[in-house]
Amino acid sequence: MPKYLLHGSYTEEGLKGLLNEGGSKRRQAAEQVVKSVGGIVEAYYFAFGDNDFYLIADLPDNVSATALTLAGNSTGTINAKVTVLLTPEEVDESAKRTVDFRPAG
């Protein structure tokens, strides 16, 4: 399954929920929602900085990844983004492909 990085920040409402439930309950909730789309959580971390959380998951496809971010963002408790992760071998394969590209101008 493809790997994805989901990362984001909590809104004021989301932070209230985090303070009330704690970090372990948030991780459990993340594992449940990822499982609901056929995925598996590999890692879940909280962080300082621009993002409050980072989640690495194996998901069936881009549609599943999009469904997760749409569902989470629609609650108004988080602002999440998703990044597709590539293995070094996938980059190797990409580098070997011939692409017919013409620069602008």
Phi, psi and omega in degrees: 000145176296152178257145181225146172253117174254130182215152181179191182229156177273144170280177178303317179296319178295321178295323177298317178295319179297316178297324181286316186268327184092167184291321182297321178293325178293319177298317178299320178295320178295317179299320180294314183291323178294319178298326182296339177254012176089018183251179180224132176279124176271319182206149177217124182224148167263157184208161169273160174109206184296327180250139178272335182216154175225132180227127174252127184221149167269122181232152182300324187189177179296327180297317178297318179297318179294319179301320179297312183291324177297315180297312181294313182294329182291343180284340182079008181258343178220159169238102186246153175229160179233142178233129175284131179258138180246143175279160175302325179293325176294323177293319176304313180297318179297320181295335181275347182283144176271129180235130179269090184242134176242122179295156177296149175104000000 
